[in-house]
Structures are given as C-alpha cells and as structure tokens.
C-alpha cells in the first residue's frame, strides 16, 4: 500500500546550480579516484606487504615466508599488516570525519577546507617515495595520514551534493560524478600499466620501485586536478554559517555543533538505521576493493600486470555500470537498484572463493562483473543518503557516512586480517565477507525509505 505521510516541511525549490559548477564537482571524483584506484586498489597492498616482509626478514619476492613485524612491540604477521593499518586508520576517522563535517557546515569557506584536506592527503601519498628498504612504519604512517585526509576531503565534497540539485536530480548527478571518477582513475592506471610493461624487468626489486612511483603519481594527479573544483565550485554556506557571519572560532563552534547533533540525532532513527545498513554492506564492498590486489598476488599468485589489467577493466566497465544503474534507478528507484546490486555482490564473493590459482582469465571475468555493479551501488547509496539529511547539516551527516565510504572500511579488513592470522588462508578470509552483504541487504530492505525521507524534513523523489 502506498504511504500517505505528508512531508514534515513545505516543498523547497531545487537548488540552482550551473553546469560549470556541477562539472567542477564531478572533477573532484576524477581527482581523488587516482588514490582509490592506483594506491588503494592496486599498488599499496602488495607494496606495503612486501616492505613488511622485508622488515620481517623475508627475502624480497619469496613465495613462502611467514614472517612477523613488531610495530609498537605488537606481533603482527607481515601479511596482516596492511589490513590492520586500514582498520587503525578508520578507527581514527571515526573521531575526525564527523568533526570535519561539522566544521564544513559552520564555515563560509568550505572550498578552503576541501583544499586543505585534499592537498594534505596528496602530499602524504607523494611522500611514499621515501618508503624504501624495510621502512614499513614510515609507509604505514603516511598511509594513515593520506587515508584519513582522503576521507575528510570526501566529507566536504559530498556535502555539496544536496546543494547541486533537487530530489529527482541527485541520483543522476551522483552517478555522473562516480562515472567520471572511474574514467580518471582508469586513465592514470592505464599510464601506470604502460610504465610497468615498459620498464619492468621481472625482478622483485624493479616491481617494487615501479609500484612506489605509481603511488607517487597518484598523489601528483590528486593534487593537480583538485584545482578544477576549487576554481569552479561556488560556496553554499548553511544558515548556521551565515548566522555566524564568519565570526567566532570555526573549530570550536564545529565541536559544539557536533555535540548538539549527536544529542539530536536520535530524532532521526530511520536515518540512523540506513547508516547502519550502509556501514555493513559498504564495508564489504570496500574490503573487496581494498584487498583484491593482495588476494590476487598472495593467494592466486597472479602477476602485477594481470592485476592492473583487471582493475582497468573494472574501472572502464564501472563507468558504464554507474551510468547504467543510475538510469535503472530513474525507472525503478535508487533503493531497489541498490538492493539488486547487493545480490550481485554476494554472487561475486562466491565466485571469487572458487577462482583457481594462476588463472588470469577467470580473475579478469570476475573483475568485469565487479565493474558492472560497483559504481552504481556506491553512487546511488550516496544520493539516497542525501535525501535523509536534515537541511543545513550535510557535512556532519556525511562525516558519519564517510566512516564506511571510500577506503575507510574497517570491519571487513579487520575480519579478513584476523581470519588470515588464524588460518593463514586468504580464501577463508574472503568467505568471512559474505556476512556483510547478506546482513546489509536485510537491513537495507527493512528501511522504509519514503517515510525516512519525510521524517528528515525532505521531499521524496518520485520513485524509490
């Protein structure tokens, strides 16, 4: 039966934004996707794992070596070092990102905050140039700075979305941003593939050097293309920022506002329930993305070139997948489309578990399947959440959202790392991720989206 609840507030005309401004917003996806694709998805996992293995006393490129490193005196299997780093960085973002969001909502100069967070992350990524030999601690520290800054910049960036279009436009806007991001990330990765093929000599030392320079290239790309949104985006200060008039201390005011929001957030239980569902299923998605290269290298014994070609395939198919699922959402609704994508993700995990070792073609075929569902599930989740945010608190709520968005998953990597440490099997670790997609699907299915949007004081789109 159709719901007959009326909106909590009067209809508000869709925000007016120019094509130039929306294009500038899309280009930050183009800029930051280089970090997600080249660094997180392909090179950093194998790179830091190799550096940790060297520090553990293993010979570089050795097939069988179960060594340990001792960061802060804690015994850690070299193969678990990178997944644990991801979990630690996310633990820190739990405290950082909501504060960044609150500051963004109180600031008259949100673009400056985007610049500060993006350039900090890019600089830390470029700093990976100095991670040589057994400097696994330096690599871990730089990664955490870069990953936290990446998440903080995404919080500020996402907070512009509700101000760029009305309820019926945001699915398309979000999908175009994700699609352009996949093109940008794919283009840089293609250039890195050319470099690996042209300058690689098959030795472990040269492979590690090329991985290092590829990571650095992502930092340079991220910094350079961030200049486009900084020039083309316009400021959209919230009512709270305008009331403050730029006076007071934005940092302390941001903390106070965050405190008020934490006390008031219980008034939006359906928004919190959606966040819980997103936390679960997107953690599974992010873990697959983050650890795919490590799984391919360590368990399936595939070469770096095979991994890069597969990720390229994912990137360019994800461009079409994001636009395709965005178009499907226009017909059946974003909520139903995301639920469908989670069914497909479950099938992907089952297929990945059954992949044979040293078989590039099945791995590439699985990558193609991932590409078709990846962009749409993420882009539509972002636009769905924009409908659930009370007006004027976009930054704060996207701060909570980003805790499980791009590169900041933690439950999945933690489960994967623990299972590997207990079983020394990446396949068993992969099976542990099924629970995230199954539980996430059931939680999202239980969210009454139209009622949740109205409860947040917003007007629902025509179809959900």
GICORGI-V41483 format. One record per run of one state. SS is the DSSP state (A for helix, B for strand, O for the rest). FROM is the first residue (numbers start at 1). LEN is the number of residues. If there is no record, write none. Layout:
# GICORGI-V41483
((SS,FROM,LEN) (SS,FROM,LEN))
This chain:
# GICORGI-V41483
((O,1,18) (A,19,37) (O,56,12) (B,68,2) (O,70,1) (A,71,3) (O,74,2) (B,76,2) (A,78,29) (O,107,3) (A,110,21) (O,131,5) (A,136,23) (O,159,2) (A,161,3) (O,164,6) (A,170,30) (O,200,4) (A,204,29) (O,233,6) (A,239,6) (O,245,5) (A,250,18) (O,268,1) (A,269,30) (O,299,5) (A,304,29) (O,333,1) (A,334,20) (O,354,6) (A,360,27) (O,387,7) (A,394,11) (O,405,6) (A,411,13) (O,424,2) (A,426,6) (O,432,2) (A,434,12) (O,446,3) (A,449,7) (O,456,9))
